[in-house]
């Protein structure tokens, strides 16, 4: 009453205020996600339409251009430019003139509308029950992931129609009423992509037999219609080309992410390859459909559809990159009993479907079979072995919670700035860590390579000008010791060999070793150290971008001897610029010294013995000597490396607060008593 008298209106209950705040935050998040969708859509349109004609929508132009396949009298398959089914050609021909008139804006916007519709259907198809927050945010998140995925980007770039079969299947399964109508839509999708027929047994064994019969009948009718209208093309496609093998390029091209393409890339051919492909394909199909039926009966029909689509990717003779959307749909499956493990599968799927394979795995010949078939492996794994949780498992909705360390009081009032980034006591998932480390390092390489300071000639001129600035500053400070140290070390053979070896060998080995030991023995300290290293590296990238700098060995007038790379030819105009391995002008700050200093500080902080701490601090000392002695860095580069490392530790402190005291945990949160194996869906 006092509050009412004082304010003129009744006071709102505290709970109502909290609910209102939560709702406003939810609506703000939803608005932000839809804004991201709009930005991505505008970017896709700008990328496609900003490309000169002749380089964009190339597949579409080969179909409907002046000499396009759909204009030429005779067979669709007289050339290798048309890879669709005869029914696809029959459907496209009436739209030829309209496609020509809308070859740019109309086709691109139409594809974006299909993507938006696909995202809305996926959001609607999530297995129930879902929270209100999930239902509101699912659609923009789904559309954003679709926009970023390689299949959609390739579809927009090439002018393909591969989104249509996926959308038809989802509409038939989740939107239209009546099994016959749904079966007709799925049958039309199968007429465009024959491996969609794998959905027939899924429908049949999940009790939707009318839909299964309608699917088969529609596919047969469409195929017969195309055969009657184009008998020669139909014979060529179904008999001679075996559902399109070899059309549109070599079957062993990297774009063909099917079992057939993988076997050809491994060097197999002839009857042996065909027999092995048929055997593996049949195995994947049977296992995939069987698992899909289980999860459909469990109430996870969207996951069942994704699994069936992944099996279709593997068993198709050709599965090009723009036909791989089924893998992205598998992100809805839940894997892992612990809350900390739940992100592994969705992160892996999103990375595989949005990043080039070269960013997923190192560029090592031994890993080429994995790198070249990474999407296929993800599809086969989803169809056959990934242990998705059933909805009857108690871990499906309530995973084992993550255990957090007690917060450590900070010296400053507002630290930590992000209180929700609490210190986790348990060891992080190793696969997720390896994925993130690899992708982060690949992104670091790309940014470092791009930070050339402009054009090749302009970048070199600017970097050398900055090198002169650094040298002038060092002369003022009386620390311009690079020339003297370099020539003294060159005169002592064993010392030169030692510093060359140290420079080339310890830059990656020591940081990775420190991270590995912390991960295994000190998981709390591992997270803290990893975060500080990440912040330091990010700040270093900013330095590379804003201040390209020529190291002493790339300053011809100084007479520095390059002890690591040998005698260089400075007469070449592009010497010292962007190379296939690294940007040689990314010298300020020195991450050679920065990472070594990070190692030394981490060892000095966490090591239990004094001699261990001292040994750890020797590493940055030797590294600083090596980078100067070999002519690869200025003294001030090491100062810059130290600055970003201290800033990295400072940012980790500011965002997450002081380092947690508990570094070793022997027990996690109490787990409920459960059987060893999750009950299978009935």
WORA-V736194 format. One record per residue. RES is the residue in one letter. SS is DSSP state (@ for helix, = for strand, . for the rest). NEAR is the number of other C-alpha atoms within 10 Angstrom. Layout:
{{RES;SS;NEAR} {RES;SS;NEAR}}
This chain:
{{X;.;10} {X;@;9} {X;@;11} {X;@;11} {X;@;10} {X;@;10} {X;@;10} {X;.;10} {X;.;10} {X;.;12} {X;.;13} {X;.;10} {X;.;8} {X;@;9} {X;@;9} {X;@;10} {X;@;11} {X;@;11} {X;@;11} {X;@;12} {X;@;12} {X;@;12} {X;@;13} {X;@;12} {X;@;12} {X;@;16} {X;@;15} {X;@;12} {X;@;15} {X;@;19} {X;@;14} {X;@;13} {X;@;19} {X;@;18} {X;@;13} {X;@;16} {X;@;23} {X;@;15} {X;@;13} {X;@;17} {X;@;21} {X;@;12} {X;@;13} {X;@;21} {X;@;18} {X;@;11} {X;@;14} {X;@;21} {X;@;17} {X;.;10} {X;.;12} {X;.;8} {X;=;13} {X;.;9} {X;.;12} {X;=;20} {X;.;23} {X;@;15} {X;@;21} {X;@;23} {X;@;21} {X;@;18} {X;@;24} {X;@;22} {X;.;19} {X;.;12} {X;.;11} {X;.;17} {X;.;24} {X;.;22} {X;.;16} {X;.;14} {X;.;8} {X;.;12} {X;.;16} {X;.;27} {X;.;20} {X;.;13} {X;.;11} {X;.;14} {X;.;17} {X;.;22} {X;.;21} {X;.;20} {X;.;23} {X;@;30} {X;@;23} {X;@;20} {X;@;20} {X;@;18} {X;@;13} {X;@;15} {X;@;16} {X;.;11} {X;.;12} {X;@;19} {X;@;14} {X;@;13} {X;@;19} {X;@;17} {X;@;11} {X;.;14} {X;.;21} {X;.;17} {X;@;13} {X;@;14} {X;@;20} {X;@;21} {X;@;16} {X;@;13} {X;@;21} {X;@;20} {X;@;13} {X;@;16} {X;@;22} {X;@;21} {X;@;16} {X;@;23} {X;@;23} {X;@;17} {X;@;19} {X;@;21} {X;@;21} {X;@;16} {X;.;18} {X;.;18} {X;.;17} {X;.;10} {X;.;9} {X;.;10} {X;.;8} {X;@;10} {X;@;13} {X;@;13} {X;@;13} {X;@;15} {X;@;18} {X;@;20} {X;@;23} {X;@;23} {X;@;20} {X;@;21} {X;@;27} {X;@;22} {X;@;19} {X;@;24} {X;@;23} {X;@;18} {X;.;21} {X;@;22} {X;@;24} {X;@;27} {X;@;19} {X;@;17} {X;@;20} {X;@;26} {X;@;23} {X;@;18} {X;.;24} {X;.;20} {X;.;19} {X;@;23} {X;@;20} {X;@;18} {X;@;22} {X;@;24} {X;@;21} {X;@;21} {X;@;24} {X;@;22} {X;@;22} {X;@;24} {X;@;25} {X;@;15} {X;.;14} {X;.;14} {X;.;11} {X;.;12} {X;@;19} {X;@;20} {X;@;18} {X;@;25} {X;@;32} {X;@;23} {X;@;25} {X;@;32} {X;@;33} {X;@;27} {X;@;26} {X;@;28} {X;@;27} {X;@;24} {X;.;23} {X;@;17} {X;@;21} {X;@;25} {X;@;20} {X;@;19} {X;@;25} {X;@;22} {X;@;20} {X;@;24} {X;@;23} {X;@;15} {X;@;17} {X;.;16} {X;.;13} {X;.;18} {X;@;18} {X;@;16} {X;@;26} {X;@;27} {X;@;20} {X;@;21} {X;@;31} {X;@;20} {X;@;16} {X;@;22} {X;@;26} {X;@;16} {X;@;15} {X;@;20} {X;@;21} {X;@;15} {X;@;15} {X;@;21} {X;@;17} {X;@;11} {X;@;14} {X;.;18} {X;@;15} {X;@;15} {X;@;22} {X;@;24} {X;@;14} {X;@;18} {X;@;21} {X;@;14} {X;@;11} {X;@;12} {X;.;14} {X;.;12} {X;.;21} {X;.;22} {X;.;20} {X;.;16} {X;.;18} {X;.;17} {X;.;13} {X;.;15} {X;.;24} {X;.;20} {X;.;17} {X;.;16} {X;.;19} {X;.;28} {X;.;28} {X;.;30} {X;@;27} {X;@;27} {X;@;27} {X;@;24} {X;@;17} {X;@;18} {X;@;18} {X;.;11} {X;.;9} {X;.;15} {X;.;14} {X;@;8} {X;@;9} {X;@;10} {X;@;16} {X;@;15} {X;@;12} {X;@;16} {X;@;23} {X;@;16} {X;@;13} {X;@;16} {X;@;22} {X;@;15} {X;@;14} {X;@;23} {X;@;25} {X;@;18} {X;@;19} {X;@;28} {X;@;28} {X;@;20} {X;@;22} {X;@;30} {X;@;26} {X;@;21} {X;@;26} {X;@;22} {X;@;16} {X;.;18} {X;.;17} {X;.;21} {X;@;21} {X;@;25} {X;@;26} {X;@;28} {X;@;26} {X;@;27} {X;@;32} {X;@;34} {X;@;30} {X;@;32} {X;@;34} {X;@;30} {X;@;31} {X;@;29} {X;@;24} {X;.;24} {X;.;24} {X;.;27} {X;.;24} {X;.;21} {X;@;20} {X;@;23} {X;@;25} {X;.;28} {X;@;22} {X;@;22} {X;@;27} {X;@;25} {X;@;24} {X;@;27} {X;@;19} {X;@;17} {X;.;24} {X;.;23} {X;.;21} {X;.;18} {X;.;19} {X;=;16} {X;@;15} {X;@;19} {X;@;19} {X;@;17} {X;@;16} {X;@;18} {X;@;22} {X;@;18} {X;@;15} {X;@;17} {X;@;19} {X;@;19} {X;@;19} {X;@;20} {X;@;25} {X;@;18} {X;.;14} {X;.;13} {X;@;19} {X;@;15} {X;@;20} {X;@;23} {X;.;18} {X;.;16} {X;.;12} {X;.;9} {X;@;9} {X;@;9} {X;@;11} {X;@;15} {X;@;12} {X;@;16} {X;@;21} {X;@;20} {X;.;21} {X;@;20} {X;@;25} {X;@;24} {X;@;19} {X;@;19} {X;@;28} {X;@;26} {X;@;18} {X;@;28} {X;@;30} {X;@;21} {X;.;11} {X;.;14} {X;.;13} {X;.;18} {X;.;22} {X;.;23} {X;.;20} {X;.;15} {X;.;17} {X;.;16} {X;.;20} {X;.;17} {X;.;14} {X;.;11} {X;.;17} {X;=;19} {X;.;14} {X;.;14} {X;.;18} {X;=;16} {X;.;17} {X;.;13} {X;.;16} {X;.;14} {X;.;13} {X;.;15} {X;.;9} {X;.;9} {X;.;8} {X;.;12} {X;.;16} {X;.;22} {X;.;14} {X;.;12} {X;.;13} {X;.;9} {X;.;12} {X;.;17} {X;.;23} {X;=;19} {X;.;24} {X;.;23} {X;.;19} {X;.;17} {X;.;15} {X;@;13} {X;@;13} {X;@;18} {X;@;13} {X;@;12} {X;@;18} {X;@;16} {X;@;15} {X;@;16} {X;@;19} {X;@;17} {X;@;17} {X;@;17} {X;@;13} {X;@;16} {X;@;17} {X;@;14} {X;@;16} {X;@;22} {X;@;21} {X;@;16} {X;.;23} {X;.;27} {X;.;22} {X;.;14} {X;.;12} {X;@;16} {X;@;15} {X;@;12} {X;@;22} {X;@;26} {X;@;17} {X;@;21} {X;@;27} {X;@;21} {X;@;16} {X;@;18} {X;@;24} {X;@;17} {X;@;13} {X;@;22} {X;@;20} {X;@;13} {X;@;14} {X;@;17} {X;@;12} {X;@;10} {X;@;9} {X;.;9} {X;.;13} {X;.;18} {X;.;15} {X;@;23} {X;@;18} {X;@;12} {X;@;16} {X;@;26} {X;@;18} {X;@;12} {X;@;19} {X;@;17} {X;.;10} {X;.;10} {X;@;9} {X;@;11} {X;@;15} {X;@;21} {X;@;16} {X;@;12} {X;@;22} {X;@;19} {X;@;13} {X;@;17} {X;@;21} {X;@;13} {X;@;11} {X;@;15} {X;@;17} {X;@;12} {X;@;10} {X;@;17} {X;@;17} {X;@;13} {X;@;12} {X;@;18} {X;@;20} {X;@;14} {X;@;12} {X;@;23} {X;@;22} {X;@;13} {X;@;15} {X;.;20} {X;@;23} {X;@;25} {X;@;25} {X;@;22} {X;@;22} {X;@;22} {X;@;23} {X;@;19} {X;@;18} {X;@;23} {X;@;24} {X;@;18} {X;@;19} {X;@;27} {X;@;23} {X;@;15} {X;@;18} {X;@;27} {X;@;20} {X;@;15} {X;@;22} {X;@;24} {X;@;20} {X;@;14} {X;.;21} {X;.;28} {X;.;33} {X;.;29} {X;.;27} {X;@;28} {X;@;27} {X;@;27} {X;.;18} {X;@;14} {X;@;8} {X;@;11} {X;.;13} {X;.;22} {X;.;22} {X;.;19} {X;.;20} {X;.;17} {X;.;11} {X;.;8} {X;.;10} {X;.;14} {X;.;10} {X;.;12} {X;.;8} {X;.;8} {X;.;11} {X;.;13} {X;.;16} {X;.;23} {X;.;22} {X;=;21} {X;.;11} {X;.;6} {X;.;8} {X;.;15} {X;=;21} {X;.;23} {X;.;28} {X;.;30} {X;.;28} {X;.;29} {X;.;30} {X;.;28} {X;@;24} {X;@;24} {X;@;28} {X;@;29} {X;@;25} {X;@;29} {X;@;26} {X;@;29} {X;@;24} {X;@;24} {X;@;20} {X;@;21} {X;@;20} {X;@;19} {X;@;12} {X;@;14} {X;.;14} {X;.;10} {X;.;10} {X;@;10} {X;@;11} {X;@;14} {X;@;18} {X;@;14} {X;@;12} {X;@;23} {X;@;20} {X;@;13} {X;@;21} {X;@;22} {X;@;14} {X;@;15} {X;@;23} {X;@;23} {X;@;20} {X;@;26} {X;@;25} {X;@;24} {X;@;30} {X;.;28} {X;.;23} {X;.;27} {X;.;28} {X;.;30} {X;@;19} {X;@;19} {X;@;25} {X;@;25} {X;@;17} {X;@;20} {X;@;28} {X;@;23} {X;@;17} {X;@;26} {X;@;29} {X;@;19} {X;@;17} {X;@;25} {X;@;21} {X;@;16} {X;@;18} {X;@;24} {X;@;19} {X;@;17} {X;@;17} {X;@;23} {X;.;26} {X;.;19} {X;.;20} {X;.;20} {X;.;12} {X;.;14} {X;.;17} {X;.;15} {X;.;15} {X;.;6} {X;.;9} {X;.;14} {X;.;11} {X;.;9} {X;.;10} {X;.;9} {X;.;6} {X;.;10} {X;.;7} {X;.;6} {X;.;7} {X;.;17} {X;.;13} {X;.;13} {X;.;17} {X;.;11}}
